[in-house]
Amino acid sequence: MKLSSKLVYFITGSKLIVVLLFVLSLPFLVQQIASEYTNYSLREQRKEVISVIQKKGIDYYLQGDDSYGSYTLLKEEYIALEPDTNGQRLDTIKNAQRIIEQDTLNYRVLNYSFKMNGKPYLLEIGKATASINQYNKPLQRIALYVLMGLIAITILIDLVFTRILIRPLGKIIASKLINRKFPFKDHAKPVKTSTDDFKYLDESLIVLMDQINEDFEKEREFTANASHELMTPISILQNKMENMLAEDQLTDELALRIVEMMKTLDRLKKISASLLFISRIENEQFAKTAGVVPREVIAEVIKEISHRLEDKNIKLEVRFSDGIFSFKANYDLIFQLFYNVINNAIKYNKENGSIVISDESDAKGNYKVLIKDTGIGIEQSELGFIFDRFRKTNLTENVGYGLGLSIVKSIAEYHGIKMQVTSVIREGTCFTIVFSK
C-alpha cells in the first residue's frame, strides 16, 4: 500500500473516531452546558433581585405581606421571597419539586439567604427543567452538523496538505527508481523539496546511482579491453601450434597433446569473442534501422541449423499466424537471439524429441514468439539465473560456455524485448519472446 493511501486512511479513521466519541458524549456535554447556563442565569437573576432590594427596600416585593411569590404564565420560572425561619446560611442551586396551583413541577432552584434591616430572608428562584432541556436536541443537532462540517473541512485540508507533502517522494520514486533504466546514461537531477528527509533520500539515491554507473562502466570497459587484448596472444598461440603440428618429426602422442591444447585455446577464443560481442551490444555499437520480421529471421535460423535437428532426430513444427509483424532492429543481433534460443532447444532436447515455434498477440497488442521444446527442463530454483554469465545449469549435460543466454539477454535489453521462461523438469522448456507494441 502506498504511503499516501496509508496517510489518507489514518486521517479519515482518526477523524471518524473523533466524531464517534463526540456523538457518544454529546448528550452529556449539551446537558452540562445547559445546566451551567441555567445556574449562571439564576445567579444573574439573584443579583438583580438583591440589587433592587438594596435600592428600593424589601417592601418593594413584600408590600406589607409576610412573603412574596410570582411565576410566569407558563410556570416556567418563579420567584419566592419570605422570612427565613431555619436560620441557615444558604447559597445553593439544585433540582427540586415545587407545587404551583396544585401542579407538582420539577425546577432548577436557587436558594439564597440574606439579611435586610436585621431580619433574615430566603430568596428562591426556580426555572422549570422542562424548559431547560427543550433545547437539548436542537443543540445536539447543531453541534453535530458543525462538527461534521469541521471534520470534512479538516479532512480536505489534511488530504491536500498530505499530497503536497509527499509529492516530492513520488517524484523521487518516479525519476530515480521507476523510470530509470540501467545503465544510466544521464546524471539524475535532484528533486526540489523543503523536507530534509526527502532531500537526504534523493541525494543518497543520486550518489548511489552514480557509483553503480561508474562501477558498471569500469567493468564493461575492462571486459571489452580484456577480451580484445586476449584475442592477439590467442591467435599467436594458435599459429605456433599449427606450425608445430606441421613438423615431420612430431610424435603422435605429442601431436595429440597439441590438438587438445588447441581445443582448449579455441574455447578461450570463443569466450573472449562472446564477451567482446556482449560489450559491443551494451555500448550500443549496433544500428537498429532495419525492418526486421521475426518469422523471416527464424526461417533463416532453421535453414542454418537444420542439420543439428537430424543428428538427434528432432521434429520441428512452425505455427505462425497469417499476420506479419515487423519492427526496427538490428537484423544480425535478432538473428543471433533466435539462433541461440533455438540452438539451446536442440542442445538440451531428448532424442526423437520435438520443438514447436509459434506466435500470438496478447490483449495489450504485444507480439509474442514462443519456442517450446521437449527437453530435460530447468529447475525452478535456476530459472532466475539462466541469463547470468557463466551460470551453469543441468551440470550433467553439455552446457557450453555459459554465455549463449547472456548474449540473448543483452540483445533483448538493447531492443526493449522481454524474455519469459517456463520449464518443467523432464518435460521441456518454453521461451516466450515478447515484442512490445
C-alpha positions as CSV (number, residue, x, y, z in Angstrom):
1,M,0.0,0.0,0.0
2,K,1.3,3.4,-0.9
3,L,2.3,5.9,1.8
4,S,-0.3,8.4,0.6
5,S,-3.1,5.8,0.9
6,K,-2.0,4.9,4.4
7,L,-2.0,8.6,5.4
8,V,-5.5,9.0,3.9
9,Y,-6.8,6.0,5.8
10,F,-5.2,7.2,9.0
11,I,-6.5,10.7,8.7
12,T,-10.0,9.6,7.8
13,G,-10.1,6.9,10.5
14,S,-8.8,9.2,13.2
15,K,-11.5,11.8,12.3
16,L,-14.2,9.2,12.4
17,I,-13.1,8.1,15.8
18,V,-13.3,11.7,17.0
19,V,-16.8,12.0,15.6
20,L,-17.9,8.8,17.2
21,L,-16.6,9.9,20.6
22,F,-18.1,13.3,20.2
23,V,-21.5,11.8,19.3
24,L,-21.4,9.5,22.3
25,S,-20.5,12.3,24.7
26,L,-22.7,15.0,23.0
27,P,-25.9,14.5,25.1
28,F,-23.9,14.7,28.3
29,L,-22.0,17.8,27.1
30,V,-25.1,19.6,26.0
31,Q,-26.8,18.8,29.3
32,Q,-23.8,20.1,31.2
33,I,-23.8,23.3,29.1
34,A,-27.5,23.8,29.6
35,S,-27.1,23.2,33.4
36,E,-24.2,25.6,33.7
37,Y,-26.0,28.2,31.7
38,T,-29.1,27.8,33.9
39,N,-27.0,28.2,37.0
40,Y,-25.5,31.3,35.6
41,S,-28.9,32.7,34.6
42,L,-30.3,32.0,38.2
43,R,-27.3,33.8,39.8
44,E,-27.8,36.8,37.5
45,Q,-31.4,37.0,38.5
46,R,-30.5,36.8,42.1
47,K,-28.1,39.7,41.7
48,E,-30.8,41.7,40.0
49,V,-33.3,41.0,42.8
50,I,-30.8,41.8,45.6
51,S,-29.8,45.0,43.8
52,V,-33.5,46.1,43.6
53,I,-34.0,45.3,47.3
54,Q,-30.9,47.3,48.3
55,K,-32.1,50.2,46.3
56,K,-35.8,50.2,46.9
57,G,-36.1,48.1,50.1
58,I,-37.7,44.8,50.9
59,D,-41.2,46.3,50.8
60,Y,-40.8,46.7,47.1
61,Y,-41.5,43.0,46.9
62,L,-43.4,42.2,50.1
63,Q,-45.7,45.3,50.0
64,G,-46.7,44.7,53.6
65,D,-47.2,41.0,53.3
66,D,-45.1,38.3,55.1
67,S,-44.0,36.7,51.8
68,Y,-43.8,37.3,48.0
69,G,-44.3,34.9,45.2
70,S,-44.5,35.3,41.4
71,Y,-44.3,33.0,38.4
72,T,-44.6,33.3,34.7
73,L,-47.7,32.5,32.8
74,L,-46.5,29.0,31.7
75,K,-45.0,28.4,35.1
76,E,-41.5,28.1,33.6
77,E,-40.0,30.5,36.1
78,Y,-40.9,31.7,39.6
79,I,-39.5,34.0,42.4
80,A,-40.3,33.5,46.0
81,L,-39.3,35.7,48.9
82,E,-40.1,35.0,52.6
83,P,-38.7,35.3,56.1
84,D,-36.0,32.7,56.8
85,T,-37.2,30.7,59.8
86,N,-34.4,28.0,59.6
87,G,-31.6,30.3,60.5
88,Q,-29.3,28.5,58.0
89,R,-26.9,30.3,55.6
90,L,-28.0,29.1,52.2
91,D,-26.5,29.7,48.7
92,T,-27.3,26.6,46.7
93,I,-28.6,25.5,43.3
94,K,-30.2,22.1,42.9
95,N,-33.1,20.3,41.3
96,A,-36.3,20.1,43.4
97,Q,-40.0,19.8,43.0
98,R,-42.5,22.6,43.7
99,I,-46.3,22.7,43.9
100,I,-47.7,25.6,42.0
101,E,-51.5,25.9,41.6
102,Q,-51.8,22.2,42.6
103,D,-49.3,21.1,39.9
104,T,-46.1,19.4,41.0
105,L,-43.3,20.6,38.7
106,N,-39.6,20.0,38.5
107,Y,-37.4,23.0,38.8
108,R,-33.8,24.0,39.0
109,V,-33.9,26.0,42.2
110,L,-31.6,28.6,43.6
111,N,-31.8,29.2,47.4
112,Y,-30.2,32.3,48.8
113,S,-30.5,33.6,52.4
114,F,-29.7,37.2,53.3
115,K,-30.5,39.8,56.0
116,M,-32.3,43.1,55.5
117,N,-33.0,45.5,58.3
118,G,-31.7,43.0,60.7
119,K,-34.2,40.3,59.6
120,P,-33.3,37.1,57.8
121,Y,-34.9,36.4,54.5
122,L,-34.8,33.5,52.0
123,L,-34.9,34.1,48.3
124,E,-35.8,31.3,46.0
125,I,-35.6,31.5,42.2
126,G,-36.7,28.5,40.1
127,K,-36.6,27.6,36.4
128,A,-38.5,24.6,35.1
129,T,-36.3,21.7,34.0
130,A,-38.6,21.0,31.1
131,S,-37.8,24.5,29.6
132,I,-34.1,24.0,30.3
133,N,-34.0,20.6,28.4
134,Q,-36.3,21.6,25.5
135,Y,-33.3,22.9,23.5
136,N,-31.0,20.0,24.2
137,K,-31.8,18.0,21.0
138,P,-31.7,21.0,18.7
139,L,-28.4,22.0,20.2
140,Q,-27.1,18.4,19.7
141,R,-28.1,18.5,16.1
142,I,-26.5,21.9,15.5
143,A,-23.3,20.8,17.3
144,L,-23.2,17.6,15.3
145,Y,-23.7,19.5,12.0
146,V,-21.0,21.9,12.9
147,L,-18.6,19.1,13.9
148,M,-19.3,17.2,10.7
149,G,-18.6,20.3,8.7
150,L,-15.4,21.0,10.5
151,I,-14.3,17.4,10.1
152,A,-15.0,17.5,6.4
153,I,-13.0,20.7,6.1
154,T,-10.1,19.4,8.1
155,I,-10.1,16.1,6.1
156,L,-10.0,18.1,2.9
157,I,-7.2,20.3,4.2
158,D,-5.2,17.3,5.5
159,L,-5.6,15.5,2.2
160,V,-4.4,18.5,0.2
161,F,-1.5,19.0,2.6
162,T,-0.6,15.3,2.6
163,R,-0.5,15.3,-1.2
164,I,1.7,18.4,-1.3
165,L,3.9,17.0,1.5
166,I,4.6,13.6,-0.2
167,R,4.7,14.9,-3.8
168,P,8.5,15.1,-3.7
169,L,8.6,11.5,-2.6
170,G,6.6,10.5,-5.6
171,K,8.9,12.5,-7.9
172,I,11.9,10.8,-6.3
173,I,10.4,7.3,-6.9
174,A,9.4,8.2,-10.5
175,S,12.7,9.8,-11.5
176,K,15.2,7.6,-9.6
177,L,13.5,4.2,-9.5
178,I,10.5,3.6,-11.8
179,N,11.5,5.4,-14.9
180,R,15.3,4.7,-14.7
181,K,16.8,2.1,-17.0
182,F,20.2,0.7,-16.2
183,P,22.8,1.6,-17.3
184,F,22.1,5.3,-16.5
185,K,23.0,7.4,-19.5
186,D,22.5,10.8,-17.9
187,H,23.1,12.3,-14.4
188,A,19.9,12.3,-12.3
189,K,18.6,15.8,-11.4
190,P,17.8,16.5,-7.8
191,V,14.1,16.9,-6.9
192,K,13.2,20.2,-5.3
193,T,11.8,19.8,-1.8
194,S,11.9,21.6,1.5
195,T,11.7,18.4,3.5
196,D,15.1,17.4,4.8
197,D,14.3,13.7,4.9
198,F,13.2,13.6,1.2
199,K,16.2,15.8,0.3
200,Y,18.6,13.3,2.0
201,L,16.9,10.3,0.3
202,D,17.1,12.0,-3.1
203,E,20.8,12.9,-2.7
204,S,21.7,9.4,-1.4
205,L,20.0,7.8,-4.4
206,I,21.8,10.1,-6.8
207,V,25.1,9.2,-5.2
208,L,24.3,5.5,-5.3
209,M,23.2,5.6,-8.9
210,D,26.4,7.5,-9.9
211,Q,28.5,4.9,-8.1
212,I,26.7,2.0,-9.7
213,N,27.0,3.6,-13.1
214,E,30.7,4.3,-12.6
215,D,31.4,0.7,-11.5
216,F,29.4,-0.7,-14.4
217,E,31.3,1.4,-16.9
218,K,34.6,0.3,-15.4
219,E,33.5,-3.4,-15.5
220,R,32.3,-3.0,-19.1
221,E,35.5,-1.3,-20.2
222,F,37.6,-3.9,-18.5
223,T,35.6,-6.7,-20.2
224,A,35.9,-5.1,-23.6
225,N,39.6,-4.4,-23.2
226,A,40.5,-7.8,-21.7
227,S,38.5,-9.6,-24.4
228,H,40.1,-7.6,-27.2
229,E,43.7,-7.9,-25.8
230,L,43.3,-11.7,-25.3
231,M,42.5,-12.2,-29.0
232,T,46.0,-11.3,-30.1
233,P,48.0,-13.8,-27.9
234,I,45.4,-16.5,-28.6
235,S,45.8,-16.1,-32.3
236,I,49.6,-16.2,-32.0
237,L,49.5,-19.4,-29.9
238,Q,47.1,-21.0,-32.4
239,N,49.6,-20.2,-35.3
240,K,52.5,-21.6,-33.3
241,M,50.6,-24.8,-32.5
242,E,49.6,-25.2,-36.1
243,N,53.2,-24.8,-37.2
244,M,54.3,-27.4,-34.6
245,L,51.7,-29.8,-36.0
246,A,53.2,-29.3,-39.5
247,E,56.6,-30.6,-38.4
248,D,57.5,-34.1,-39.6
249,Q,59.5,-35.1,-36.6
250,L,56.5,-34.7,-34.2
251,T,55.4,-37.9,-32.5
252,D,51.8,-39.0,-32.5
253,E,51.5,-38.6,-28.7
254,L,52.8,-35.1,-28.8
255,A,50.6,-34.2,-31.7
256,L,47.6,-35.4,-29.8
257,R,48.5,-33.2,-26.8
258,I,48.9,-30.2,-29.1
259,V,45.5,-30.9,-30.6
260,E,43.9,-30.9,-27.1
261,M,45.7,-27.7,-26.2
262,M,44.3,-26.1,-29.4
263,K,40.8,-27.2,-28.5
264,T,41.2,-25.5,-25.1
265,L,42.6,-22.4,-26.8
266,D,39.7,-22.4,-29.2
267,R,37.2,-22.4,-26.3
268,L,39.1,-19.5,-24.7
269,K,38.9,-17.7,-28.1
270,K,35.1,-18.2,-28.3
271,I,34.7,-17.0,-24.7
272,S,36.7,-13.8,-25.5
273,A,34.8,-13.3,-28.7
274,S,31.4,-13.6,-26.9
275,L,32.5,-11.2,-24.1
276,L,33.6,-8.7,-26.7
277,F,30.3,-9.2,-28.6
278,I,28.3,-8.5,-25.4
279,S,30.4,-5.5,-24.6
280,R,29.7,-4.1,-28.1
281,I,25.9,-4.6,-27.6
282,E,26.0,-2.9,-24.2
283,N,27.9,0.0,-25.7
284,E,25.2,0.3,-28.4
285,Q,27.6,-0.1,-31.3
286,F,24.9,-1.8,-33.5
287,A,22.5,0.2,-35.6
288,K,18.7,-0.5,-35.2
289,T,17.5,0.8,-38.5
290,A,16.4,-2.4,-40.4
291,G,12.8,-3.5,-40.6
292,V,13.0,-7.0,-39.1
293,V,10.3,-9.6,-39.5
294,P,10.7,-12.3,-36.7
295,R,9.2,-15.1,-38.8
296,E,11.6,-14.5,-41.6
297,V,14.6,-14.4,-39.2
298,I,13.5,-17.7,-37.7
299,A,13.2,-19.2,-41.2
300,E,16.9,-18.3,-41.9
301,V,18.0,-19.7,-38.5
302,I,16.2,-23.0,-39.2
303,K,18.0,-23.3,-42.6
304,E,21.3,-22.8,-40.9
305,I,20.7,-25.2,-38.0
306,S,18.6,-27.9,-39.7
307,H,21.5,-30.4,-39.7
308,R,21.5,-30.4,-35.9
309,L,17.9,-31.4,-35.9
310,E,18.7,-34.5,-38.0
311,D,21.6,-35.5,-35.6
312,K,19.1,-36.1,-32.7
313,N,16.1,-36.9,-34.9
314,I,14.1,-33.9,-33.5
315,K,10.8,-32.9,-35.1
316,L,10.4,-29.1,-35.7
317,E,7.0,-27.6,-36.2
318,V,6.4,-23.9,-37.1
319,R,3.0,-22.5,-36.5
320,F,2.8,-18.8,-37.5
321,S,-0.3,-16.8,-37.9
322,D,-1.3,-15.0,-41.1
323,G,-0.4,-11.5,-39.9
324,I,3.2,-10.2,-40.4
325,F,4.8,-8.3,-37.5
326,S,7.9,-6.2,-38.1
327,F,9.9,-3.7,-36.0
328,K,13.0,-1.6,-36.3
329,A,16.1,-3.5,-35.1
330,N,19.5,-4.9,-36.0
331,Y,19.0,-7.9,-38.2
332,D,22.2,-9.7,-37.2
333,L,21.5,-9.3,-33.5
334,I,17.9,-10.6,-33.8
335,F,19.3,-13.5,-35.8
336,Q,21.8,-14.3,-33.0
337,L,19.0,-14.1,-30.4
338,F,16.8,-16.6,-32.2
339,Y,19.8,-18.8,-33.1
340,N,20.9,-19.1,-29.5
341,V,17.4,-19.9,-28.2
342,I,16.6,-22.5,-30.9
343,N,20.1,-23.9,-30.6
344,N,19.5,-24.4,-26.9
345,A,16.2,-26.1,-27.6
346,I,18.0,-28.6,-29.8
347,K,21.0,-29.0,-27.5
348,Y,19.0,-29.8,-24.4
349,N,16.3,-31.8,-26.2
350,K,15.8,-35.5,-26.0
351,E,16.4,-38.0,-28.8
352,N,13.4,-38.1,-31.0
353,G,12.0,-35.0,-29.3
354,S,10.2,-32.1,-30.8
355,I,10.3,-28.3,-31.0
356,V,7.3,-26.1,-31.6
357,I,7.7,-22.5,-32.7
358,S,4.5,-20.4,-32.7
359,D,3.4,-16.8,-32.4
360,E,0.5,-14.9,-30.8
361,S,-0.7,-11.5,-29.7
362,D,-1.9,-10.7,-26.2
363,A,-4.7,-8.4,-25.0
364,K,-2.3,-5.4,-24.9
365,G,-1.4,-5.9,-28.6
366,N,2.1,-7.2,-27.8
367,Y,3.5,-9.7,-30.3
368,K,5.0,-13.0,-28.9
369,V,7.1,-15.7,-30.3
370,L,7.0,-19.0,-28.3
371,I,9.8,-21.6,-28.7
372,K,8.8,-24.8,-26.8
373,D,10.9,-28.0,-26.6
374,T,10.5,-31.4,-25.0
375,G,14.0,-31.3,-23.4
376,I,15.4,-32.0,-20.0
377,G,13.9,-28.9,-18.4
378,I,15.3,-26.4,-15.9
379,E,14.9,-26.5,-12.1
380,Q,12.5,-23.8,-10.8
381,S,15.2,-22.5,-8.5
382,E,17.5,-22.0,-11.5
383,L,15.1,-20.1,-13.8
384,G,16.0,-16.7,-12.3
385,F,19.7,-17.2,-13.1
386,I,19.8,-18.8,-16.6
387,F,20.7,-15.4,-18.3
388,D,23.6,-14.8,-15.9
389,R,27.1,-15.0,-17.4
390,F,28.9,-18.3,-16.8
391,R,25.9,-19.6,-14.7
392,K,25.7,-23.3,-15.5
393,T,22.5,-25.4,-15.0
394,N,21.9,-29.0,-15.7
395,L,25.6,-29.7,-15.0
396,T,25.3,-33.4,-16.1
397,E,24.6,-32.1,-19.6
398,N,26.8,-30.4,-22.2
399,V,26.2,-26.8,-21.0
400,G,28.6,-24.9,-23.3
401,Y,30.4,-21.8,-22.0
402,G,27.6,-20.2,-20.1
403,L,27.4,-17.1,-22.4
404,G,24.8,-18.0,-25.0
405,L,21.8,-16.8,-23.0
406,S,23.8,-13.9,-21.7
407,I,24.1,-12.7,-25.3
408,V,20.3,-13.3,-25.7
409,K,19.6,-11.1,-22.7
410,S,21.9,-8.3,-23.9
411,I,20.3,-8.3,-27.3
412,A,16.8,-8.3,-25.8
413,E,17.5,-5.4,-23.4
414,Y,19.1,-3.5,-26.3
415,H,15.9,-3.8,-28.3
416,G,13.4,-3.5,-25.4
417,I,12.4,-7.1,-25.8
418,K,11.1,-9.1,-22.8
419,M,12.1,-12.7,-22.2
420,Q,9.8,-15.1,-20.3
421,V,10.8,-18.7,-19.4
422,T,8.8,-21.5,-18.1
423,S,10.1,-25.0,-17.6
424,V,9.2,-28.4,-16.2
425,I,11.9,-31.0,-15.4
426,R,12.0,-33.9,-17.8
427,E,9.1,-32.3,-19.8
428,G,10.6,-29.3,-21.5
429,T,11.1,-25.6,-21.6
430,C,9.3,-22.7,-23.2
431,F,11.0,-19.4,-24.1
432,T,8.5,-16.6,-24.8
433,I,10.0,-13.6,-26.6
434,V,7.7,-10.5,-26.2
435,F,7.9,-7.6,-28.6
436,S,6.2,-4.6,-27.1
437,K,3.6,-2.8,-29.2
